[in-house]
């Protein structure tokens, strides 16, 4: 169980770093990133329930 949480946390951190890099490289894509992040968040919450 603890290992799952750690893996999940690592994936979230990696995703955040990638999103940050994309945002820096392509400022115009920030709204798209926001939409994608919202969809991912909804999916994660839905899978938890």
Backbone bond lengths (Angstrom), bond angles and torsions (degrees), N, CA, C in turn:
res aa  C-N    CA-C-N  psi(-1)  N-CA   C-N-CA  omega(-1)  CA-C   N-CA-C  phi
1 X - - - 1.467 - - 1.524 109.81 -
2 X 1.333 115.49 -47.40 1.465 120.79 -179.79 1.526 110.19 -61.42
3 X 1.328 116.39 -39.55 1.462 121.37 -179.33 1.527 110.50 -64.02
4 X 1.339 116.65 -39.74 1.463 120.84 178.18 1.521 110.58 -59.56
5 X 1.342 115.74 -45.44 1.463 120.57 -179.38 1.524 110.11 -61.02
6 X 1.326 116.28 -42.22 1.466 120.90 -178.42 1.529 109.92 -64.81
7 X 1.326 117.00 -43.60 1.465 121.72 179.12 1.525 110.15 -62.62
8 X 1.345 115.64 -43.73 1.460 121.23 178.78 1.523 110.29 -60.05
9 X 1.333 115.87 -45.56 1.465 121.40 -179.25 1.523 110.10 -61.96
10 X 1.337 116.55 -43.42 1.465 121.02 179.47 1.530 110.51 -61.28
11 X 1.331 116.78 -41.82 1.466 120.95 179.62 1.524 110.72 -63.54
12 X 1.346 116.13 -41.45 1.470 120.31 179.30 1.524 110.20 -63.72
13 X 1.342 116.63 -42.88 1.467 121.00 -179.95 1.527 110.28 -63.26
14 X 1.338 116.97 -45.96 1.468 121.44 179.62 1.531 109.87 -60.89
15 X 1.337 116.32 -44.63 1.465 120.63 179.45 1.523 110.60 -61.07
16 X 1.340 116.26 -41.69 1.465 120.52 -180.00 1.527 110.86 -63.40
17 X 1.336 116.55 -41.47 1.465 120.91 179.14 1.529 110.20 -63.80
18 X 1.335 116.88 -44.81 1.468 121.46 179.52 1.528 110.36 -61.71
19 X 1.341 116.25 -45.81 1.468 120.68 179.05 1.524 110.19 -61.30
20 X 1.336 116.24 -41.55 1.460 120.64 178.65 1.519 111.65 -61.30
21 X 1.328 116.20 -43.05 1.467 120.79 179.57 1.525 110.65 -63.80
22 X 1.344 116.21 -42.96 1.468 120.52 179.10 1.530 109.91 -63.50
23 X 1.342 116.49 -42.08 1.467 121.11 -179.17 1.527 110.63 -62.01
24 X 1.335 116.45 -39.48 1.469 120.59 179.20 1.529 110.14 -69.26
25 X 1.335 116.52 -41.31 1.460 121.01 -176.94 1.533 111.90 -73.45
26 X 1.343 116.49 -36.65 1.466 120.94 -175.42 1.529 109.90 -133.04
27 X 1.335 117.93 80.11 1.476 119.75 -178.19 1.529 113.55 -56.39
28 X 1.332 117.34 -28.49 1.463 120.60 -178.36 1.529 111.97 -68.08
29 X 1.346 117.32 -19.62 1.463 120.62 -176.07 1.527 112.69 -89.71
30 X 1.338 117.95 3.75 1.467 120.81 -178.48 1.540 112.17 -58.62
31 X 1.340 120.45 -43.70 1.478 118.87 177.65 1.527 112.64 -60.03
32 X 1.339 116.66 -38.83 1.464 121.22 178.32 1.523 109.67 -63.42
33 X 1.341 116.48 -43.93 1.464 121.43 178.48 1.529 109.66 -60.01
34 X 1.329 116.78 -40.42 1.464 120.70 178.57 1.518 111.88 -59.99
35 X 1.331 116.05 -43.85 1.468 120.81 179.04 1.526 110.33 -64.30
36 X 1.330 116.85 -46.31 1.464 121.36 179.67 1.525 110.15 -61.25
37 X 1.338 117.02 -44.20 1.466 121.29 179.40 1.528 110.70 -60.65
38 X 1.335 116.95 -40.86 1.465 120.90 179.00 1.528 110.76 -63.64
39 X 1.333 116.59 -43.40 1.468 121.20 179.17 1.525 110.44 -62.84
40 X 1.331 116.84 -45.13 1.465 121.43 179.28 1.526 110.41 -61.86
41 X 1.333 116.71 -43.39 1.470 120.82 179.41 1.527 110.64 -60.80
42 X 1.333 116.81 -44.16 1.467 120.86 178.81 1.525 110.34 -62.26
43 X 1.329 117.14 -43.77 1.465 121.04 179.21 1.524 111.29 -61.51
44 X 1.344 116.89 -44.45 1.467 120.94 179.70 1.525 110.74 -60.89
45 X 1.336 116.71 -45.36 1.468 120.70 179.60 1.526 109.93 -63.40
46 X 1.345 116.37 -42.96 1.461 121.59 -178.81 1.531 110.81 -62.41
47 X 1.339 117.09 -41.83 1.463 121.10 179.57 1.523 111.62 -67.11
48 X 1.339 117.50 -29.94 1.464 121.48 -179.99 1.522 110.96 -69.37
49 X 1.339 117.70 -33.73 1.463 121.40 -174.60 1.524 112.02 -76.92
